[in-house]
Every structure is written in structure tokens, then in C-alpha cells.
């Protein structure tokens, strides 16, 4: 058959890419046609996304990709929870606020003073993290009621960018499911909850499933980019949902970790898990392809390593991630364990200093070298994965034969091996570009090139060779897990 070309835009918390997928009927190959920085801007006391710069870069990606090969369709995925507000004329009212901005630090307490935690969890199925859209809107209502009064529509980041390009206003299920504004597992806004909290449900528009065909590029976009119209197909617009769609395992047979700035560790289900133990564990029920449920836990992920690297660069030491892994290997083992999910590590800043301070506050000798700091982070992340594995197995009553790691973090051999060791399970790594692959795969299903998700995953398995790490359990890992468990509040 003739090759079908489709285009994915994958926006992460620090960069974005345009990736062209070429499907020959059997396998898919990927070509990165445009890469750009996604750097938030601190202005007037707020950390914000430079969304118009992202729109400009997306247009550049459309043009460059068409020059590489004409494509039938395109789609956009991004991180979750953040949003833009449009007025009645469809104009953006302000730059979207970054989820790491400090404005929501006490929002959970405010909301839970009106709706108890267990009740809020039962009504949404969403983990309580202070940057969820629900909490962002609560703060906005308190601090900027005039802004919400002017607003006519709320669009999550991928839906906002798609609107700029196509003129269509929709919210895709998986990205909406990160917001804590949906009824559990349903394609339905939780209007009763919004009314109870005094939040305007009129801002929320039509919901669509991944695979919906939502129009084409506007004439303005085509003229600016110098390209003919291309169809917009909604992928799983939350990047983790796209990555999970591309996990080349039959549904339910393996735990996954989508490894990037965040590590999202979980399993696929057909229905949400809304039990009291699930609420206590603060796991979340987010949407996936075909309205599946991603029961998962947010873990700090490579954020700690990225922030350490950023600080050392400021100090004149430009380390590659391979350099960092080697430095960790050379440092003494299990000298210290931190909780990577502690709130003190959430905001940008001098991460090595924060790690040293955390160690001091918890009676551990602070790391003295770069290698000691990195060893601490690597071992702590692997230990966190192992504790999360135990939590998920206890909640679901299932035992999983392997952990499948996808995303950029699966290239880190040290972390992958130590995850296998800490969890006492084989770790299967790949594909690296899982999010873009899942984005492209959903487009191919919508275009009729693939029959369904199962056939799509078979294509992924044929297209990308996995790397497997066998576990080497030890009592030292058992001790590390016990030390991390003792640090948890």
C-alpha cells in the first residue's frame, strides 16, 4: 500500500516537537521535523506559558513538516491541567498560568473545607494535587473574579492550540480528565460539583473522544504556513494518555511507567477505582483511548535530575545525562534516600541545595559531590517506583509480570536497571517516542489505516525493538524501601 503520512505535535514541559509519522501498512517510522524550547515566563508575580510563541512554533512545524512530506492529518498533545480563557469573541484573555506557579499552594485546604477529601475523590476519581484545574479555577475565582466574568470558554492547552489553528472549540476526554472537573470515567462535566463550589460551568464546552475528526486548518493558517489544508484529528490530547496508548502490551498485562519530567505509573482499567483505600493512596483515574481508565500515580520523575542539571550548568558544569548516570554509578550506594515527591522539590530552583537541605532536616549526611547527589536521586526514584508498585497491586488485587517503561526516561540504563532491581520485576523499555507514536497511531485508526487499538499496538511492537532489564533483587533495596516508607507523611 502507499505510505500514509500523519503529523504529531508533542509538547512537554520544557520543549516541543513536530514529528512526522510514515506508515507503510506494516510499520511506522518517525522523523522529527521541528524542535523548539517551551520556556515559561515569570511576569508580575506569575509563572506563565508563552502560548503565542508556542503557536508560532507550531506553525513553523506545520510548514517544515509539509516540506518533508505532505501529511493527511495532524494532532496535538500536551501536559495536563493548564488552560486558557477565551472571551465571547474567541480572544485569549491572558497567558495560561503554569501549574508550578505557587498560587494554588493552599487551594486543596480551601476546597476540602467545603467538600471533604473522601467525598471529593468519590465525585471525581481524581487525585488531589494542588495544581489540578479545579484548584486553579478556585484561586482564579477568588483573586480574579472579573477575569472569569469576562471569559466565555475554557480550553485546555492542546485544545487551545488546536483552536488557534482550526477555529474549533472542543475538549478531548483524556486531557479533560486531568482537570478534576469530570464525573468519574464519564464524558460529562461534573456541573453539580462546580455549582457547589461557585465555579462557572458555562465555561466548559463540548467534550469529544480521541479519534474525533474536528475540521481542518483555517485559511489564515494555511496562508501563513504556505500549505494546503490538513485535517485535525483529536488524539489522546494528554501526553501520558498518548504514551499509554502506545505501550506495546495487551491491555492489563503490564504496569507502565511513562517516564519524563513526571513519572506516571499505573495500569489500564475499564472502570474507575473509587474506594477509600484508593483515595487514601491518592491515585488518580484519568481517561485513555476508548474511554479506558488510567489508574495511576504521579511521581516526581526526571524533574529532579533536570533541575540538578540546570543548576550545575549555571555553575559552569555542563553534564550530559550519560555523564550524570556514570557519576551516580561511581558514588557510594544507599548512603541516603529522599522522598522525591516531597513538596519542597516541586518548584523550579536550586535542586542540589534543596536535596542537601532535605537530607539535613531528616538526619542524613547531605551529599558532598555531584555523584552522591545523583545516586541519591536515582535510588530514591527507583524505590518510589517499588512502593507504588506495591500500592497498585494491593488496590487492584492483581500481580503484574513486568513493568513497561516508555518515553524519554526509558533511555536511562541506570534508572531502568535499578527500577527492575527495586521492584523485583523485569523492566521492558520502549518506545522512546511513545507519546508521539500514540498520537500518530490514533490518527491512523481514525483514518482507517489501523482497525483498532490492539492492531495499533501490534504495529508499535513491530516498529520499535524493546530493551529488557532482568531484576537483581537484594536486601539493600528492601532496606531502602523501608527507609522511604518511613519518610512518607
C-alpha positions in Angstrom: 0.0 0.0 0.0 1.0 3.6 -0.4 2.6 5.3 2.6 0.3 7.4 4.7 1.9 10.4 6.4 0.5 11.9 9.6 1.9 14.6 11.9 2.1 14.8 15.7 2.8 17.8 17.8 4.1 16.7 21.2 4.5 19.5 23.8 6.4 18.7 27.0 7.1 21.0 30.0 10.4 22.2 28.6 10.3 21.6 24.8 8.0 20.8 21.9 8.4 18.8 18.7 6.8 18.2 15.4 7.1 14.5 14.5 6.1 13.2 11.1 4.9 9.6 11.0 5.2 7.5 7.9 3.1 4.3 7.9 3.7 1.8 5.2 0.9 -0.6 6.2 3.1 -2.6 8.5 5.4 -0.4 10.5 5.7 3.3 11.3 8.9 5.4 11.1 9.3 8.8 12.8 11.0 11.9 11.6 11.5 14.9 13.9 10.9 17.9 11.6 10.9 20.8 14.2 12.0 21.1 17.8 11.7 24.2 20.0 12.0 25.4 23.5 9.0 25.7 25.8 10.2 28.0 28.5 7.7 29.6 30.9 8.0 33.3 31.7 7.9 34.8 35.2 6.0 38.1 34.9 4.1 40.2 37.5 4.3 37.5 40.2 3.1 34.7 38.0 4.8 31.8 36.1 3.1 31.7 32.7 3.2 29.8 29.5 4.3 31.8 26.4 1.4 30.4 24.4 1.7 32.7 21.4 5.3 31.6 21.0 4.1 28.0 21.1 1.5 28.9 18.4 4.3 30.4 16.2 6.4 27.3 16.6 3.5 25.1 15.8 3.0 26.9 12.5 6.7 26.5 11.8 6.3 22.8 12.4 3.3 22.6 10.1 5.3 24.3 7.3 8.6 22.3 7.8 6.7 19.0 8.0 4.8 19.6 4.8 8.1 20.4 3.1 9.4 17.0 4.3 6.3 15.1 3.2 2.6 16.1 2.6 0.5 14.8 5.5 -3.1 13.8 5.7 -3.8 15.0 9.2 -2.2 16.4 12.4 -2.9 16.3 16.1 -1.6 17.9 19.3 -0.9 16.5 22.8 0.5 18.4 25.8 0.8 18.2 29.6 -2.4 18.3 31.6 -4.5 20.6 33.9 -3.4 24.0 32.5 -5.8 26.1 30.4 -6.5 29.3 28.6 -9.6 31.5 28.8 -11.3 33.0 25.7 -13.8 35.9 25.6 -17.0 35.9 23.7 -15.1 36.9 20.5 -12.7 34.0 20.9 -9.8 36.1 22.0 -7.3 34.9 24.7 -7.8 36.9 27.9 -4.3 36.2 29.5 -1.4 33.8 29.1 -2.1 30.4 30.7 -0.6 30.1 34.2 2.0 27.4 34.7 1.0 24.5 37.0 4.2 25.0 39.0 3.2 28.6 39.9 2.7 29.0 43.7 -0.8 30.5 43.6 -2.5 27.2 44.4 -0.3 26.2 47.4 -3.3 26.2 49.8 -6.2 25.6 47.4 -6.8 22.0 48.5 -7.4 23.0 52.1 -9.8 25.7 50.9 -11.9 23.3 48.7 -11.8 20.5 51.2 -13.1 22.8 53.9 -16.3 22.8 51.8 -16.2 19.2 50.4 -14.4 16.6 52.5 -11.5 14.8 50.7 -13.1 11.4 50.5 -16.3 12.9 49.1 -14.4 15.0 46.6 -12.5 11.9 45.5 -15.7 9.8 45.2 -17.2 12.5 43.0 -14.3 13.0 40.6 -12.0 10.0 40.9 -9.0 12.4 40.6 -6.0 12.6 42.9 -5.8 15.7 45.0 -2.8 17.7 43.7 -3.0 21.4 44.3 -2.4 22.3 40.6 -5.4 20.5 39.3 -7.7 22.7 37.2 -10.4 22.6 39.8 -8.0 24.2 42.3 -6.6 26.7 39.7 -10.1 27.8 39.0 -10.9 28.2 42.7 -8.0 30.5 43.1 -8.9 32.4 39.9 -12.4 32.9 41.2 -11.0 34.3 44.5 -8.3 36.5 43.0 -9.6 37.5 39.5 -13.4 37.2 39.6 -13.6 39.9 36.8 -11.5 37.6 34.5 -13.8 34.7 34.9 -16.8 37.1 34.4 -15.3 38.1 31.0 -14.5 34.6 30.0 -16.7 32.6 27.6 -14.8 29.4 27.1 -12.1 27.4 28.9 -9.8 25.3 26.7 -7.0 23.0 27.9 -3.6 23.6 26.3 -3.8 21.2 23.4 -7.4 22.2 22.7 -6.4 25.9 22.8 -3.6 25.4 20.3 -5.9 23.4 18.1 -8.5 26.2 18.3 -5.9 28.8 17.2 -5.2 26.7 14.1 -8.7 25.4 13.2 -11.2 27.8 14.8 -12.9 24.8 16.5 -13.5 24.7 20.3 -13.6 21.2 21.8 -12.2 19.5 24.9 -10.9 16.0 24.4 -11.7 13.4 27.0 -8.2 12.4 28.2 -7.0 16.0 28.7 -10.3 17.0 30.4 -9.9 14.0 32.8 -6.8 15.6 34.4 -8.8 18.6 35.5 -10.9 17.2 38.3 -13.9 18.7 36.6 -15.4 15.5 35.1 -17.6 12.9 36.6 -15.6 9.7 37.1 -14.8 7.9 33.9 -17.6 9.7 32.0 -17.7 12.1 29.0 -19.6 14.5 31.2 -18.7 17.7 33.1 -19.4 17.5 36.8 -21.7 20.5 36.9 -23.1 19.7 40.3 -19.6 19.9 41.8 -18.9 23.2 40.0 -22.1 24.7 41.2 -21.4 23.7 44.8 -18.0 25.5 44.6 -19.4 28.5 42.9 -17.4 27.9 39.7 -19.0 28.7 36.3 -19.8 25.6 34.3 -20.7 27.8 31.3 -17.0 28.0 30.5 -16.9 24.3 29.7 -17.8 23.3 26.1 -18.4 20.1 24.1 -16.4 17.0 25.0 -15.1 14.6 22.3 -13.3 11.3 22.3 -9.9 10.7 20.9 -10.2 9.9 17.2 -12.8 12.6 16.6 -12.3 14.4 13.3 -12.6 18.1 14.1 -12.2 20.1 10.9 -9.2 21.4 9.2 -6.7 24.3 9.2 -8.2 27.7 8.7 -7.5 29.7 5.6 -5.4 32.1 7.7 -3.2 29.2 9.0 -2.8 27.8 5.5 -1.8 31.2 4.2 0.7 31.9 7.0 2.3 28.5 6.6 2.1 28.3 2.8 0.5 24.8 2.9 -2.9 23.3 1.8 -5.5 22.4 4.4 -4.8 19.4 6.6 -7.4 17.6 8.8 -7.3 17.9 12.6 -7.9 14.7 14.4 -8.1 14.6 18.2 -5.5 12.3 19.6 -5.4 11.4 23.3 -4.5 15.0 24.0 -3.0 14.4 27.4 0.6 13.3 26.6 0.5 10.5 29.1 -2.7 9.1 27.6 -1.0 9.1 24.2 2.1 7.4 25.6 0.0 4.7 27.3 -1.9 4.1 24.1 1.5 3.2 22.5 2.5 0.7 25.2 3.0 -2.4 23.1 1.4 -4.8 25.6 -2.1 -6.3 25.6 -4.4 -4.4 27.9 -4.0 -5.1 31.6 -0.9 -7.4 31.3 1.7 -5.0 32.5 2.2 -2.0 34.6 3.5 1.0 32.8 5.7 4.0 33.7 5.5 6.9 31.3 8.9 8.4 32.1 9.7 12.0 31.5 9.7 15.2 33.7 7.0 13.3 35.6 6.8 9.6 36.0 3.2 8.3 35.6 3.0 4.8 36.9 -0.2 2.8 36.6 -2.4 0.2 34.9 -5.3 0.3 32.4 -8.8 -0.5 33.5 -12.3 -0.3 32.1 -13.8 1.4 35.2 -12.6 3.9 37.8 -11.5 2.7 41.2 -13.2 5.0 43.8 -12.6 3.1 47.0 -11.5 4.6 50.3 -8.1 2.9 50.0 -7.7 4.4 46.5 -8.5 7.8 47.9 -6.0 7.3 50.8 -3.3 6.3 48.3 -4.2 9.4 46.2 -4.2 7.5 42.9 -6.0 9.0 40.0 -8.5 7.7 37.4 -7.6 9.5 34.2 -9.1 8.9 30.7 -7.4 6.9 28.0 -8.2 5.8 24.5 -11.6 4.3 24.0 -12.7 5.8 27.4 -10.4 3.4 29.2 -9.2 4.4 32.7 -5.6 5.0 33.5 -5.3 4.2 37.2 -2.0 5.8 38.1 0.2 7.7 40.5 2.1 10.8 39.7 5.8 10.6 40.7 8.2 13.5 40.5 10.2 11.7 37.8 13.2 13.1 35.9 12.3 16.6 37.2 14.8 16.3 40.0 17.6 15.3 37.6 16.7 18.0 35.1 16.7 20.7 37.8 20.0 19.5 39.2 21.5 19.6 35.6 20.1 23.1 35.1 21.8 24.3 38.4 25.1 22.8 37.6 25.1 24.4 34.1 24.6 27.7 35.8 27.7 26.9 37.9 29.7 26.1 34.7 29.4 22.3 34.7 27.6 21.1 31.5 26.9 17.4 32.2 25.1 15.2 29.7 22.6 12.7 31.1 25.1 10.0 30.3 27.7 11.8 32.4 25.2 12.0 35.2 24.4 8.3 35.1 28.1 7.4 35.3 28.6 9.8 38.2 25.8 8.1 40.0 27.3 4.7 39.5 30.6 5.8 40.9 29.1 7.1 44.1 28.6 5.0 47.3 25.3 3.0 47.2 22.3 3.7 49.5 24.0 6.4 51.5 20.8 8.4 51.7 17.2 8.1 50.5 14.8 11.1 49.9 11.1 11.3 49.1 11.2 12.6 45.5 7.5 13.7 45.9 8.1 16.0 48.9 6.6 19.4 48.2 10.0 21.1 48.7 11.1 19.7 45.3 8.1 21.0 43.4 9.1 24.5 42.3 12.0 25.4 39.9 15.2 26.4 41.7 18.5 25.1 43.1 17.7 21.4 43.3 21.1 20.2 44.7 20.8 22.6 47.6 17.2 21.5 48.3 18.3 17.9 48.3 21.1 18.7 50.7 18.7 20.6 52.9 16.2 17.8 52.9 18.9 15.3 54.0 20.0 17.6 56.8 16.4 18.0 58.0 15.9 14.3 58.1 19.0 13.3 59.9 21.1 12.2 56.9 24.5 13.4 55.9 24.0 15.8 52.9 25.6 14.7 49.6 29.0 16.3 49.1 29.6 15.6 45.4 27.6 15.6 42.2 27.8 11.8 42.0 26.4 11.5 45.6 23.5 13.8 44.8 22.7 11.9 41.6 23.0 8.5 43.3 20.5 9.7 45.9 18.0 10.8 43.3 18.3 7.6 41.2 17.9 5.3 44.1 15.1 7.3 45.6 13.2 7.3 42.3 13.6 3.5 41.9 12.5 3.0 45.5 9.4 5.2 44.9 8.5 3.1 41.9 8.7 0.0 44.0 6.5 1.4 46.7 4.0 2.5 44.1 4.0 -1.0 42.6 3.0 -2.4 45.9 0.3 0.1 46.3 -1.2 -0.6 42.9 -1.1 -4.3 43.4 -2.8 -4.0 46.7 -5.5 -1.7 45.3 -6.3 -3.8 42.3 -5.7 -7.3 43.8 -3.5 -8.2 40.8 0.1 -9.2 40.4 1.9 -7.9 37.3 4.6 -9.8 35.4 6.6 -6.8 34.2 6.9 -3.1 34.1 6.9 -1.4 30.7 8.7 1.9 30.7 8.0 4.3 27.8 9.1 7.8 27.0 12.5 9.6 27.1 13.3 8.2 30.6 13.5 4.6 29.3 16.8 5.5 27.7 18.4 5.8 31.1 20.0 2.4 31.6 20.9 3.1 35.3 17.4 4.1 36.3 15.9 1.2 34.3 18.1 -1.4 35.8 17.7 -0.1 39.4 13.9 0.0 38.8 14.0 -3.7 37.9 16.1 -4.4 40.9 14.0 -2.4 43.4 10.7 -3.8 42.0 12.0 -7.4 41.6 10.3 -7.4 38.1 11.6 -7.4 34.5 11.6 -3.9 33.0 10.8 -3.6 29.3 11.8 -0.3 27.8 10.5 1.4 24.7 9.4 3.0 22.6 11.3 6.2 23.5 8.9 8.4 21.4 5.8 6.7 22.9 3.7 9.9 23.2 4.2 10.9 19.6 3.7 7.3 18.5 0.4 7.1 20.4 -0.7 10.5 18.9 0.1 9.2 15.4 -1.5 5.8 16.0 -4.9 7.3 17.0 -4.8 9.4 13.8 -4.2 6.3 11.7 -7.1 4.5 13.4 -9.4 7.4 12.7 -8.3 7.4 9.0 -9.0 3.7 8.7 -5.4 2.6 8.3 -5.5 0.6 11.5 -8.5 -1.3 12.8 -8.3 -0.5 16.5 -6.0 -0.1 19.5 -5.0 -3.7 19.5 -3.8 -3.6 15.9 -2.1 -0.3 16.6 -0.1 -1.8 19.5 0.9 -4.7 17.3 2.2 -2.1 14.8 4.2 -0.4 17.6 5.7 -3.8 18.7 6.8 -4.4 15.1 8.2 -0.9 14.6 10.4 -0.4 17.8 12.6 -3.1 19.3 12.4 -3.1 23.2 15.2 -3.4 25.6 14.7 -5.6 28.7 16.3 -5.4 32.1 16.3 -8.5 34.3 15.9 -7.9 38.1 18.7 -8.4 40.6 16.9 -8.1 44.0 18.8 -7.5 47.2 18.3 -6.9 50.8 19.7 -3.4 50.3 16.8 -2.5 48.2 14.4 -3.9 50.8 16.1 -1.6 53.4 15.9 1.4 51.0 12.1 0.9 50.5 11.6 0.7 54.3 13.6 3.9 54.7 11.5 5.7 52.1 8.2 4.4 53.6 9.3 5.9 56.9 9.8 9.3 55.3 6.2 9.5 54.0 3.7 11.7 55.9 
